[in-house]
Amino acid sequence: MAETRKLFEDFPPVTRQEWMDKIIADLKGADFNKKLVWRPAEGFEVWPFYMKEDLDGVPLNDVAPGEYPWVRGGRRSGNDWLVRQEIMVNDYTGANRKAKWLTERGVNSFGFVLCNPQSVSHDNIATLINGIDPERVEINFVPEGRAIELAESLIRISAERGMHPSAFNGAIETDPLGRLMINGRLCIPLNEGLDYLASLFRAASPLGKLRLVKVNASLFSDAGSDTVQELAFGLSMGNEYVAALASRGISIDTAFSRIKFGFGTGSNYFFEIAKLRAARLLWSVVAGKWETQDKDSARMCIHSRTTRWNKTLFDPWVNMLRTQTEAMSAVLGGADSLTVEPFDTVFREPQEFSERIARNQQLLLKEEAYFSKVADPGGGSYYIGQLTGKLAESAWKLFVETENRGGFLSALKDGFIQQKVKETASARRKNIAASREVLTGTTRYPLPEEGIPDGFSASRAFPEHPVQADTEVEPLITSRGAEEIEKLRIAALNSERKPVIFLLPAGNPAMAMARSQFSSNFFACGGYIVTVNPLFETVGEGVKKAVAAKASVIVLCSSDDDYPRLATELVQAAPSGTILVIAGNPPLAEELKKLGIKYFISIRSDLAETIRMFHKLTGVTD
């Protein structure tokens, strides 16, 4: 029999103090808290390392996978999530044909978006799911109305097929609170909508495995929220549904067992893993407050979707990298099903290629990376365990604050939820503009020769949100962080005037070329034609070439020490009317301004604000 040995038993244990002593020594006098302790938008501190004892204070972190309260996921073994794809249903026969085609290509969960509620009929629903085995494939319906008729059709179809209605697995994803939040109003009074929801629960009682409400917490992440807000407000929305159903005669256990949660998955890799763990923990706490009789009814069913906030229309291939890491976070966090959106969905109608890539991203994780083989792959990570506890604690505080305001609906009506998300989204946009949050290909490292993508739809990329006069609540506005700079870049690409930005590196070679590279990236983000040049021996030589290139803007790139001399030469040599810019933020900026140079760009510049200013200076119009 082979000898069993513990990993690393040959290495002596290292104490926290020993780690700290080594870190402090390596910092060479730099402040540990300022240099290595991260303070994310969620409002707590994240240390550069954690140890086993740090998990002592994390509640229920030592439970096994598949055990209450499901912090480590709902599966005891394996991690075989469902691969979901959304299908827009305008033509029921065509949608059915596509669904059956997709089942042969790895998809085992569908989100049928029923675009026209008047088209929901027994014949159409039977056509839609004809040939699809509900015991092998999860079927989700996203209705715009007539949910009860939809449920009745499914019951009738089960009888026609000779199977029990509970064979249907999936959801009828109603969400009147989410619609109210996004649109500002419903087509019927909210109380009538909640009455209808309770009636749906009764009508669909034979469909025992079908979830009947979807809490679309992903709307918060699409609007720019942080993970704590998405968790807290999603929980509060779910709690509001439970209260509304309970007051209408639906049992607590039934209400909990038939709610599905939808979370957006963003690019903050470990936070997104911990978010789903914290979500299951907190929902079990909420269920405990309601005194559910069956613990299994409180297991949160989670559908994750890659978020749209960080997706871009320029260099859209980068979106594939974003959605890949987001998909990894979702499945490592224990999502029950996952939709990876096509890389181009934010700016055009996705085509077969982009849909295929999105499907294959999940299949790669399953079949090649084996993410489906291990329950809770993040188990044992002190870092993920700590993040789970911190997110749960912070989200619970915000959840309680929301409940103390009267619950989700009251907090929505008084604007508390919208204001919180708007503040976070605004801060994130400022971080994007200041390059503290980088969107590769859009706010940094743009492709200089790239034009507007084929098939671009302005209404899809920049949806308008007209103010309705008869809204019940202030709508929550979903958007993308890149929208402002993308609009500016499109304006430059479409403008009749094509200003030339001429880069003039001179003086100190290292600083000149570094700042030239920065300036090239900076102006290319705004859609400008940028003329990049090698180091010039003299400023006069550079100005002659700039005049020959018909440059509207000359950007002097050099070192802070060289700028007083070189700027003087630039002002003397440049033609009248040329816009002169210094790359950097030199200490002698005020003296340079006295020479006649008004404009400076640096890593501290607000990208969108600065590009907008240069649009005005150079005559770029929308």
ABEGO torsion letter per residue (X at the ends): XBBBBBBGAABBBBBAAAAAAAAAAAAGGBBAAAAABBBBAAGBBBBABBBAAAAAABBGAABBBGBOAGAAEABABEABBBBBBBBBBABAAAAAAAAAAAAAAGBABBBBBBABAAABBAAAAAAAABGBBAAABBBBBBBAEGAAAAAAAAAAAAAAAGBBAAABBEBBBBBAAAAAAAAGBBABBAAAAAAAAAAAAAAAAABAABBABBBBAAAAAAAGBBAAAAAAAAAAAAAAAAAAAAAAGBBAAAAAAABBBBBBBBABAAAAAAAAAAAAAAAAAAAAAAGBABAAAABBBBBBBBBAAABBABGAAAAAAAAAAAAAAAAAAGBABBBBBBAAAAABBBBAAAAAAAAAAAAAAAAAAGAAABBGAABGBAAAAAAAAAAAAAAAAAAAAAAAAGEAAAAAAAGAAAAAAAAAAAAAAAAAAAGABBBBGAABGBBAABBBBBGBBAAAABBBBBBBAABABBBBBBBBAAAAAAAAAAAAAABABBBBBBBBBBEBAAAAAAAAAAAAAAAAAAGBBBBBBBBBABAAAAAAAAAAAGBABBBBBBBAAAAAAAAAAAAAABBBGBBBBBBEBBAAAAAAAAAGBABBBBAABBAAAAAAAAAAAAGBBX
